[in-house]
Structures are given as C-alpha cells and as structure tokens.
Amino acid sequence: MMDDTKQFIDKLHDKQQKDEQNRQRQGKGHPEKKLPNKQH
C-alpha cells in the first residue's frame, strides 16, 4: 500500500511540474499579462 501511495505522489508531482512548465511557456507567449504597465 505504501508503494502505491508513493507512486501516486510521484505522478502527482510529475503532473504539477508539467503544468508549471506549460504555464511558464504560455506566460512567455503573452508577456503583456505579466507586465500590465506595458499596455499604457
């Protein structure tokens, strides 16, 4: 049972890491969202 829990946590962390990388990539694609003062 402990092994299953560790596997689950590993998968969860892997997914979170991928989500974070995707978010950073999208942020680079839309810099105006990160720098609102650039619109003025």
Buried (B, 14 or more C-beta within 10 A) or exposed (E): EEEEEEEEEEEEEEEEEEEEEEEEEEEEEEEEEEEEEEEE
